Amino acid sequence: MNFERVIRQLHKTEVLMAEIQLRQLDFQKVGTVAYMRESMQVHEQRMAHIDMRLASITHKLGLLGGYFKGQN
């Protein structure tokens, strides 16, 4: 058995595994960034909807307060 050849093959395999792991990490980073962007976009849409609802409620409360002030 040629141990030097086996050691070279193991080294090549180790280098290949390291490259695969780096590519997987890059892929995970891209996936995480895309997920975060999508989540942030959904969050901003929800916050815009909440702001719109709060503005509507504030307006209605102002009108109701004006109505009751007029009754005194």
Residue pairs with C-beta under 8 A, 6 or more apart in sequence:
none
